[in-house]
Amino acid sequence: MQTILSRLVSLLNIRDLTDLASSLISIESHRDTPQRERVCAEKIADIFLQWGMQPEIVNVIGDRSNVYCRLKGSGGGKSLILNGHIDTVPAYDMDIPPFQPYVENGMLYGRGSVDMKGALACMMTALRLLRDLRVPLKGDVIFTAVINEEDRSEGTEHLILHGPHADRCVVGEPTGLQIMAGHRGLEWLQFEFIGKAAHGGTPDQGVNAISMAARFIQRVEEQLIPRLAQRIHPLIGPAVMNFGVIQGGTQPSSVADRCIVQVDRRWLPQENLDQVLGEYRIILDDLANEDQNFRCVMTRMDSNMATMDHRPMEISLDDPLVTGLQAILPRLGIEPKISAFGGWTDASLISNYAHIPCVVFGPGDLSVAHSRCEYVPVEELRLCTLAYALLAVDICNQEK
């Protein structure tokens, strides 16, 4: 492995790597641009073609496509997917030019630099290095760049339903080169409180939906949130929730006949979705029994997912992905740390629905993703590329 590392280090050109990441960052691929991911997907495919590799463009929604590229092994070994998403969030009001990437003080700046076009560049480069060095591999290494992770994850759902499939998967979200072996599930819920409109001068003639929402929020804070804090996963931590949106009423002089509350609930592997939904239903039923005018409709928000539940993700700490990275990182001068990812990722879908064990591992700091000043350290791009390549050598040469 040390000989392979030396060869990888000598061949890896940092300027080429940052130029590749910059070329992807410079292409807008978010929900507010008409072409969405199409142009960036075509760019990825073009680069592979220029390298003499054979990418596959797979339409998912209209002309929005995933891009795959397979580095074939000689046979008999485990296969590894390196997975990342092509889309980013919009630029919003960034403090830097979002789509004019530049390097300064060792950081590559631009929208998508850390979430997660930098990681895509690392994965692409890892495949090219392994190919150019003719590193022996028994199993296949499969690059998969998918659409719409920032919204409903249709790209990864298509990957799960139609392939390609593999024995293991790395999702390259920003972890600061730490090994993320799990994360919470994600559920977005909407509560619509339905009252009766009346003039503000005769409020007793109406039923105030805002007041209903206030009672619900108070009951959740008193009864549910303390219980969630006591549910703790040894790696992931406690179950949590957040009141994210409240909208109600039309004007001060009218009794509000409608109020919307939207909630983000992050749940643990030891919980299940029926439990998550049921705890809110119990509170709503109690409030309805206390007040005959109390009416609320709870719905799961369809903007949160396409068809597959956003469940928690975890992997055994004895899995070859985890132990492999633990062995590889010290060779790169990195102390291996195992933790849980702060957000939700497509690793949940891949592990729960395709039944492919996953880790989340990539360059950069999650805290600057979606931020006004997004960046990724160039040195982490270099180290991550080497880590992906070495992990592929380790996994793909294990007997299937």
C-alpha positions in Angstrom: 0.0 0.0 0.0 2.9 2.4 0.8 4.3 1.9 -2.7 0.9 2.6 -4.2 0.6 5.8 -2.1 4.0 7.0 -3.2 3.0 6.5 -6.9 -0.3 8.3 -6.3 1.4 11.2 -4.6 3.9 11.6 -7.4 1.2 11.6 -10.1 -1.4 13.8 -8.4 -1.1 17.3 -9.8 -2.7 19.8 -7.3 -3.2 22.5 -10.0 -5.1 20.0 -12.2 -7.3 19.0 -9.2 -8.2 22.6 -8.3 -8.7 23.5 -11.9 -11.1 20.5 -12.2 -13.0 21.6 -9.1 -13.1 25.2 -10.3 -14.5 24.2 -13.7 -17.5 22.5 -11.9 -18.0 25.3 -9.4 -18.2 27.9 -12.3 -21.3 26.1 -13.7 -24.5 27.1 -11.9 -26.4 23.9 -11.0 -29.1 25.0 -8.5 -32.9 25.2 -8.4 -33.0 28.8 -9.6 -31.2 28.2 -12.9 -33.3 26.9 -15.8 -30.9 24.1 -16.8 -30.5 22.9 -13.2 -27.7 20.2 -13.3 -27.7 19.5 -17.0 -24.7 21.6 -18.1 -22.6 20.5 -15.1 -23.4 16.9 -15.8 -22.4 17.3 -19.4 -19.1 18.9 -18.3 -18.3 15.9 -16.0 -19.1 13.5 -18.8 -16.9 15.5 -21.2 -14.0 15.4 -18.8 -14.1 11.7 -18.5 -14.2 11.4 -22.3 -11.2 13.6 -22.6 -9.4 11.3 -20.1 -10.2 8.3 -22.4 -12.8 6.9 -20.0 -16.4 5.9 -20.7 -19.0 7.9 -18.8 -22.7 7.1 -18.8 -25.3 9.9 -18.8 -28.7 8.7 -17.4 -31.8 10.9 -17.6 -33.7 11.1 -14.3 -36.1 14.0 -14.7 -36.5 15.4 -18.2 -33.0 16.4 -19.3 -31.6 16.4 -15.8 -29.2 13.5 -15.6 -27.0 11.5 -13.3 -23.4 10.8 -14.6 -21.7 7.4 -13.9 -18.2 6.2 -14.7 -16.9 2.7 -14.0 -13.3 1.7 -13.6 -13.5 -2.0 -14.1 -11.6 -4.5 -12.0 -10.3 -7.9 -13.1 -13.1 -9.7 -11.3 -13.8 -11.4 -8.0 -13.5 -8.4 -5.7 -15.9 -6.1 -3.9 -17.1 -3.1 -5.8 -17.1 0.5 -4.4 -19.3 3.5 -5.3 -18.0 7.0 -4.8 -21.1 9.1 -4.7 -21.7 12.8 -4.7 -24.4 15.3 -5.9 -24.1 17.7 -8.8 -26.6 20.3 -7.5 -25.9 23.1 -5.0 -28.1 25.6 -3.2 -28.5 28.9 -4.9 -26.0 31.7 -4.4 -28.4 33.8 -2.2 -26.4 36.9 -1.1 -22.9 35.6 -1.0 -19.9 37.7 0.1 -17.7 36.3 -2.6 -18.3 35.8 -6.4 -20.3 32.5 -6.2 -19.5 31.2 -9.7 -16.0 32.7 -10.2 -13.9 30.3 -8.2 -10.5 31.4 -6.9 -7.8 30.1 -4.6 -6.5 32.4 -1.8 -4.5 31.4 1.3 -4.9 27.8 0.5 -8.6 27.9 0.2 -10.8 27.3 -3.0 -13.8 29.7 -2.8 -17.1 29.5 -4.6 -20.6 28.1 -4.3 -20.4 24.3 -4.2 -16.7 24.2 -3.4 -17.4 22.3 -0.2 -20.9 21.1 -0.9 -19.9 19.2 -2.9 -18.1 19.8 -6.2 -14.8 19.7 -4.5 -15.5 16.1 -3.4 -16.7 15.3 -7.0 -13.4 16.5 -8.3 -11.5 14.3 -5.8 -13.6 11.2 -6.8 -13.0 11.8 -10.5 -9.3 12.4 -10.0 -9.0 9.2 -7.9 -10.5 7.1 -10.7 -8.1 8.7 -13.2 -5.1 8.1 -11.0 -5.9 4.5 -10.5 -6.5 4.0 -14.2 -3.3 5.9 -15.2 -1.1 4.0 -12.7 -2.8 0.7 -13.7 -3.2 -0.2 -10.0 -4.5 -3.8 -9.8 -8.1 -4.0 -8.8 -10.3 -7.0 -8.6 -13.6 -5.2 -8.0 -15.0 -2.1 -9.8 -14.8 1.5 -8.7 -17.9 3.3 -9.7 -18.2 7.1 -9.7 -21.9 8.3 -9.4 -22.8 12.0 -9.6 -26.5 12.5 -8.9 -29.1 15.2 -9.2 -31.3 17.1 -6.7 -29.9 16.0 -3.4 -30.5 19.5 -2.0 -34.3 18.9 -2.6 -35.9 15.5 -3.0 -33.0 13.2 -3.9 -34.5 11.8 -7.1 -31.0 11.2 -8.5 -30.1 8.8 -5.7 -33.5 7.2 -5.8 -33.0 6.4 -9.5 -29.5 5.0 -8.7 -31.1 2.7 -6.1 -33.9 1.5 -8.3 -31.9 1.1 -11.6 -28.3 0.7 -10.5 -25.4 0.6 -10.7 -25.1 -1.4 -7.5 -22.0 -2.2 -5.4 -20.8 -3.8 -2.2 -19.8 -0.6 -0.4 -20.3 3.2 -0.9 -18.7 6.5 0.2 -20.8 9.6 0.1 -18.4 12.6 -0.1 -20.2 15.3 1.9 -17.9 17.6 3.9 -16.6 15.9 7.0 -13.2 17.5 7.4 -11.7 14.1 6.5 -13.3 12.5 9.6 -15.1 9.2 9.2 -18.8 9.8 9.7 -20.4 6.4 10.5 -24.0 7.6 11.0 -26.5 10.4 11.1 -30.1 11.2 12.1 -33.1 10.6 9.9 -35.0 13.7 8.7 -38.7 14.3 8.7 -40.5 17.6 7.8 -44.0 17.9 9.1 -46.7 20.6 8.6 -49.4 21.3 11.0 -52.4 23.3 9.7 -54.6 24.8 12.4 -58.1 25.6 11.3 -60.1 28.2 13.1 -63.0 30.5 12.3 -62.6 34.1 11.0 -64.2 37.0 12.8 -63.8 40.7 13.2 -61.0 41.7 15.6 -63.6 43.8 17.6 -65.6 40.6 18.3 -63.0 37.9 18.8 -65.4 35.8 20.8 -67.3 35.2 17.5 -64.3 33.4 16.0 -61.8 30.7 16.7 -58.2 31.8 16.6 -55.9 29.4 14.7 -52.8 31.2 16.0 -53.9 30.5 19.6 -54.3 26.9 18.7 -50.8 26.8 17.2 -49.4 28.5 20.4 -51.0 25.8 22.6 -49.6 23.1 20.4 -46.1 24.6 20.5 -46.3 25.0 24.3 -47.4 21.4 24.7 -44.6 20.1 22.5 -42.0 22.1 24.4 -43.3 20.8 27.7 -43.9 17.2 26.9 -42.1 16.0 23.8 -38.8 17.9 23.5 -37.7 16.8 27.0 -38.3 13.2 26.0 -36.3 13.6 22.8 -33.4 14.9 24.8 -33.3 11.7 26.8 -33.1 9.5 23.7 -29.4 9.3 22.9 -27.6 7.2 20.4 -24.0 6.4 21.5 -22.5 7.8 18.3 -25.2 10.2 16.9 -26.4 11.8 20.1 -30.0 12.8 21.0 -33.1 13.0 18.9 -33.9 16.7 18.2 -36.6 18.8 16.6 -37.0 22.4 15.5 -40.0 24.7 14.9 -38.9 26.2 11.6 -41.8 28.1 10.1 -45.0 29.7 11.5 -47.5 31.6 9.3 -51.0 32.7 10.3 -53.6 35.4 9.9 -54.2 38.1 7.4 -54.3 41.4 9.4 -54.4 42.6 13.0 -58.2 43.3 12.9 -59.2 39.8 11.9 -59.3 36.6 13.9 -56.9 34.2 12.2 -58.8 31.3 10.7 -55.6 29.5 9.6 -52.1 29.0 10.9 -49.3 26.9 9.6 -46.5 25.5 11.7 -43.6 23.5 10.0 -41.3 21.3 12.0 -38.0 19.6 11.3 -37.7 16.4 13.3 -34.4 14.5 13.4 -34.8 10.9 14.5 -32.5 8.1 15.6 -31.9 4.5 14.5 -33.6 3.3 17.7 -36.8 5.2 16.8 -39.2 4.5 13.9 -41.3 6.7 11.7 -44.6 5.5 13.3 -43.3 6.5 16.7 -42.2 9.9 15.3 -45.6 10.7 13.8 -47.5 9.1 16.7 -46.0 11.3 19.3 -47.4 14.4 17.6 -50.8 12.8 17.0 -51.1 12.1 20.7 -50.5 15.7 21.6 -53.0 16.8 18.9 -55.6 14.3 20.2 -55.2 15.5 23.7 -55.7 19.2 22.7 -58.8 18.2 20.7 -60.2 16.4 23.7 -59.7 19.5 25.8 -61.3 21.9 23.3 -64.1 21.0 20.9 -63.0 23.8 18.6 -59.5 22.6 18.2 -58.8 21.4 14.7 -55.4 20.5 13.1 -54.3 18.6 10.1 -50.8 17.1 10.2 -49.1 16.2 6.9 -45.7 15.0 5.9 -44.2 17.7 3.6 -43.6 16.3 0.1 -40.9 18.8 -0.5 -38.7 16.7 1.9 -38.5 13.6 -0.3 -39.6 11.9 -3.5 -40.7 8.4 -2.5 -38.2 7.1 0.0 -38.3 7.9 3.7 -35.3 9.9 4.9 -34.3 7.4 7.6 -31.3 7.5 9.9 -28.0 6.0 8.7 -25.5 4.0 10.6 -22.7 1.5 9.8 -20.9 -1.0 12.0 -17.6 0.3 13.3 -16.2 -3.1 12.3 -17.2 -2.6 8.6 -14.2 -2.7 6.1 -15.1 0.9 5.1 -14.5 2.2 8.6 -11.5 0.0 9.4 -10.1 0.7 6.0 -10.2 4.4 6.5 -8.8 4.1 10.0 -5.8 2.4 8.6 -5.4 4.7 5.6 -5.7 8.1 7.2 -2.5 7.8 9.4 -0.5 7.1 6.2 -1.7 10.6 5.1 -0.8 12.2 8.3 -4.4 12.4 9.5 -5.6 11.2 12.9 -8.6 9.0 12.2 -11.7 10.1 14.0 -15.1 8.5 14.0 -18.1 10.7 14.5 -21.7 11.3 13.2 -22.6 13.7 10.4 -24.6 16.8 11.5 -27.0 16.8 8.5 -28.9 14.2 6.5 -27.3 12.7 3.4 -28.1 10.4 0.5 -26.1 7.7 2.4 -29.4 7.1 4.2 -31.2 6.1 1.0 -28.3 4.0 -0.3 -27.8 2.1 3.0 -31.5 1.7 3.8 -33.0 1.0 0.4 -30.1 -0.4 -1.7 -28.7 -2.1 1.4 -25.2 -1.0 0.6 -23.1 -0.1 3.7 -22.0 3.6 3.6 -19.7 6.0 5.2 -19.8 9.8 4.8 -16.3 11.1 4.1 -15.2 14.2 2.3 -13.1 17.4 2.3 -14.1 20.6 4.0 -16.2 21.9 6.9 -19.9 21.4 6.9 -20.4 24.7 8.7 -19.4 26.7 5.6 -21.8 24.8 3.3 -24.7 26.9 2.1 -22.9 29.9 3.6 -22.2 33.4 2.4 -18.5 32.5 2.1 -18.2 28.9 1.0 -14.7 27.4 0.6 -12.7 24.2 0.8 -9.0 23.8 1.8 -7.0 22.8 -1.2 -4.8 20.5 1.0 -8.0 18.6 2.0 -8.8 18.1 -1.6 -5.4 16.6 -2.2 -5.6 14.3 0.9 -9.2 13.3 0.1 -8.3 12.3 -3.4 -5.5 10.0 -2.1 -7.8 8.6 0.6 -10.5 7.7 -2.0 -7.9 6.0 -4.2 -6.4 4.0 -1.4 -9.8 3.0 0.0 -10.7 1.8 -3.5 -7.5 -0.3 -3.6 -8.4 -1.8 -0.2 -12.1 -2.5 -0.7 -11.9 -3.6 -4.4 -9.2 -6.2 -3.7 -11.2 -7.9 -1.0 -12.8 -11.1 -2.1 -16.5 -10.7 -3.0 
